[in-house]
Amino acid sequence: MYFLFVVCLGVAVRRGKGDVFYLLGALGFGLVLEYIEVISDMGYTYGRFVAMLGRAPLDIPFYIGVGWGIIIYRARLFSERLGLSL
């Protein structure tokens, strides 16, 4: 997951500062989205991972946000490539 994020970051750097901010914003959005999911459903918790954000039991693995960031960024590039309008 982290390797794919580094690849996306390399693409974003080549495309310009706006894409880098978009990718980092997508990462932040993914983290917030997952955190809201965890706090809204008090019965759900993650196991223990190397990089966790928050305090147990309401903590989330960092890679979940990374995955959301990759999905959001690549979907934007895909729709841009197809010439889809907003």
N, C-alpha and C positions, 0 to 999 in steps of 0.2 A: 504494500500500500504506500509506504513511504517512498519507495523507488519511483512509483508512478507519479507521486506528487512532485518529486524532483524533476521528472521529465516534463510535466505540465508547467512547472516553474521556469524551466529552460525555454519552453515554447513561449511563455508569457513574456519573459525578458526580451526575447527576440522580436516580439510583436509590439513592445512598448510599455511604458510605465502604467498606462491605463489598464492593460491586461493583467499586470502584476497585482494592482490594487483590486481588480475584479476577482482574481483567484484567491487572494488573501481574504477578501470580503466573503467569498463563498465558503471558505474555511471557517470563518467566524460565524456565519449564518448556520452552517452545519453543526457547530458546537452548541450554539444557542438552541437550535431546533431539538437536538438530542437531549439537552439538559431540561428543556421544558417538558419533553416527553417523560423523562424520568421523574420529575417532581410532580407532574400531574397524575401519574399512576403510581401511587405510593407502594404498591406491591411489587414493582419491578426494580431490580438492581442488577448491576453488572458484576461479573467476577473480578478478580484482581489481575491487572495488566501492568506492564512496565511503566507506561506513561498514563497517569490518571489525572483528571481535572476535577476539582471539587473535594468535598469531604464525604467520607462514607456515612451513610449508605447512599447518598445522593451524588455520587461521583460518576464520571463517564470516561471511557477510554479516549485518548486523544486521536487514535486512528479512525474512530467513527467520524469525527469532524473532517479529517483528512479525506476520507472516502466521499463524504458529501461534497466537499470542495472540488474533488476531481470530477464527480458526476455533473455538477452544476456548470463547471468551466467547460468541460468537453461538450455538453449539450449546447452551450452557447456557441462554441466554435462550429459545431455541426449545423445548427440552424443558420448561422451566418454564412456558412459555405453553400447552403442550399438557396440562399437569398430570401429567406422567409422574413416577412415584415413583422414589426412588433405586434 
